[in-house]
Amino acid sequence: MSGPVARKIDGRKFMWDGTEFESEGEANAAAERYRSDGFEAVVVAENGHRVYSRRMVTEVKVEGGSPV
């Protein structure tokens, strides 16, 4: 497992999922799974195929009361 864990693509930070895919088809299928879960996903081909993904936080859930 070598190479960047995080990568800027189009000025946005994406994180590698840690899996090296042997074929572009496998990587594209994994990227589609991420997309169906609400992530942005990009396949990068370099010494194999990698999926980099990101998701913006849209809601923060806070449990418990206010610490007073």
C-alpha angles and dihedrals in degrees: 000000000000132000134061118328091197125036135180112230118179089347094304126109117242127183126219115235091219097245124120109208119206095210135038089232092059091048092048091050090052091048090052090053089053091048092051087055092054101265130127107236134190129187114219121193114208120129087341129342126295133186118221117190142179139180130194118228107244101170134026117206116204120195125201132022132300113285104242 
